[in-house]
Amino acid sequence: MRRTPRPLSRLRGGRPPLRSLLLDLALGLIAALGLAPLGIWAATPLAMAALIWRLSPLPAAAVFWHVLAAGFGWFALSLSWITEPFLVDIARHGWMAPFALILMALGGALFWAVPAGVAARLSRGPAAQATAIAAALVLSDWLRGWIFTGFPWAQIGHAWIDTPVAQMAAWTGALGLGTLTMALAALPVLLRARAVMATALAAALLAGPWIAGTMRLAAPVPADRPVILRIVQPDAAQHLKWDPEWSTVFFQRLLDLSAEPGPRDLVIWPETAVNFLLEDADAVLPMMSQAAGAPLVMGIQRREGSRFFNSLATIVPGGQVTQVYDKFHLVPFGEYVPWGDALAHLGIGAFAARQGNGYSTGPGPQIMSAPDVPDFQPLICYEAIFPQHLRHLDQRPGWLLQATNDAWFGTLSGPYQHLDQARLRAIETGLPLVRAANTGVSAVVDARGRILDSLPLNQPGKIDAALPGALPATPWLAVGNVPVVTLLLLVLGLALWPRRRGRAA
């Protein structure tokens, strides 16, 4: 007898009991323990497996609510740092912090719940439903990296960064790590009556990438380049960064750390390192260059007419500016406001932009250079979480440079999660990454994503390190996420196919 299809409107009803939703919330919180700073990687696939198991016999309406609760737990914990920018000036903005966290967690949860509910509605049987939901959640991570300018933070696959499995990203990108996670999570339902087989298959599925990653990490490393980089971390606390007296202290600290004895071929300062504009810096550029004793790449704001930019500038000995890069992927409402020119008349401006009503966008990804140093691709702060920006250059750079100001992210999870995502960019491209962070974590990362040297949070200092060598271009760099997305769509289609065939019968 043909089963009557459930109307799609049931996704809006049938809310499960609160006690049941609290269990899903707890599973989401446990899954998020796999992300930095704790990095308990096993928590993520195990908690997701428990969630998929709970969902497999449920109707679509219930699936929507259960996944919404789990997603809220995942994003509330993993994005808890989102409250930190509002606490910099707590008297003015502190009241916004809980609303920001709730809205961000709810928005992320909807990215999970809507496709999961639709997948459950269109699939038939526990195995097909589990497969469809697992594929839908990974595809939602991919979509979240693009839609509404993108926000690919706290993806499911990020839990693997400190394991050999992360080396998979050289072939599959971070999205492939999420696919592996959800494949492991769906196995218990797919082999519900064969617990021993399910356990063995899960172990085999995990063992392959783990062994391959271990072998890749054990392979000979490329030789260091004959270039010494000096990375300067001034530790300018965000609530003091723009204070006239303290900004002078921080500027002197940049100069003193840059001028310390020791060989260096390039000195690197973090994002928005100084409190003045590039156009107003003519008098101090020679001083900065003299202190550096080598070419200097520094984060600085600049102006063109009525427009302001968040930029990196290359300063050569003598104080001449030879190249400027403008950040092009800006943080919505943080660095720019949609329809900003119109809203400026209402007094609405970007939260984090220090100059003007908000920053203007640069032309896009580019290569920067400095004398006697391999060319590099600059990434300013937030740009390092978008892997797609690494694949559209006319030439391959020798290394990646991330200049950032993670003082906005507090000291608990945000800076460490940001660092982990930058490390994934190194694995995906096979390029070393150098990170200059205002308050930390500044780091030198090799082409396999390993941290070779670093400065901890909230500690002024410098790193003098040789530039690590680069690996050959990775398969992911050639094809991007196309194979993984295609595979996920194919799996999703196969999981939904029995329902369509049943309707046609």
Protein Blocks (a to p, Z undefined) as FASTA:
>chain_A
ZZddddfklmmgoiacfklmmmmmmmmmmmmmmpcfklpmklmmmmmmmmmmmmmmpcfk
lmmmmmmmmmmmmmmmmmmmmmmmmmmmmmlmmmmmmmmmmmmmmmmmmmmmmmmmmmmm
mpgcjklmmmmmmmmmmmmmmmmmmggniaaehifklmmmmpmklmmmmmnommlmmmmm
mmmmmmmmmmmmlmmlmmmmmmmmmmmmmmmmmmmmmpccddddfbdcddddehpafklm
mgmklmmmmmmmmmmmmmpgcddfbdcddehkbfcdfklmmmmmmmmmmmnopacddddd
ddehjbccdddddddehiiafbdcddfbdcehklocehklmmmmnopacfklmghjbdcd
dfbdcddddehiacddddehjlmmmmklmmmcfbdcfbdcddddfklnojmlmmmmmmmm
mmmmmmmnopacddddfkbpaddddfkopafbdcdehiacdddddddddddddfklmnom
mlmmmmmmmmmmmmmmmmmmmmmZZ
